[in-house]
Structure formats: C-alpha cells, structure tokens
Amino acid sequence: MGLIYRMHTEADKQALMALWESSSNWGEVGVDSWAYKNLYSSKADVPIIVAEDKKTGSLLGQFAFVPSRISVKGREVVALRPFAPILHH
C-alpha cells in the first residue's frame, strides 16, 4: 500500500471525524466537538498532517501540531507541540 502525506484541507473534515470516531477512544465526534477539540483548540491555526491511501484516497492517519509558546535561552518563541496522533485500525 502506498501512502501520501500532506496537509489537511477543509474537504478532509468528514473523513477526519470518521477517523477519530473509528480509531480513537474519544467517542462520537460531531462537527462542533471535532472542531473544538482539534482545529480551534488555540487562537492560531493547527497544522494537521494526514496519511492518505494512494489508491483509494481514504485517510488512514493524522497528526496535529498545536502552536505553543516556549522559552529558548530566555527568549520566548512559538513552537509546535505534537497532538492527537491517530492511525486507522
């Protein structure tokens, strides 16, 4: 099986919600709760990388990154904290 790794798009929303419901312990996920838990958990955009089956186009995984402020040698910088890795099972 070949995989394509790419940034998610708005068109992936339904497939991502289905992935969360089928392959995580978060329970039933609706548009409002999924957006709250994942896309809008901070004021900045949350980059989400998806793994797509090259032949079928179905989403088999996701890995989100939440922007966070950290201190590096006393200087505050914005970093990306890994969040919600989900693999289809």
KALIN-V85016 format. One record per backbone hydrogen bond with DSSP energy under -1.0 kcal/mol. NH is the residue of the N-H (numbers start at 1). CO is the residue of the C=O. If there is no record, write none. Layout:
nh;co
NH;CO
NH;CO
//
This chain:
nh;co
4;52
6;50
8;48
12;9
13;10
16;12
17;13
18;14
19;15
20;16
21;17
22;18
23;19
24;20
34;30
35;31
36;32
37;33
38;34
40;35
49;63
50;6
51;61
52;4
53;58
54;2
57;53
60;51
61;51
62;86
63;49
64;83
65;47
66;81
68;79
70;77
72;75
75;72
77;70
79;68
81;66
83;64
86;62
88;60
//
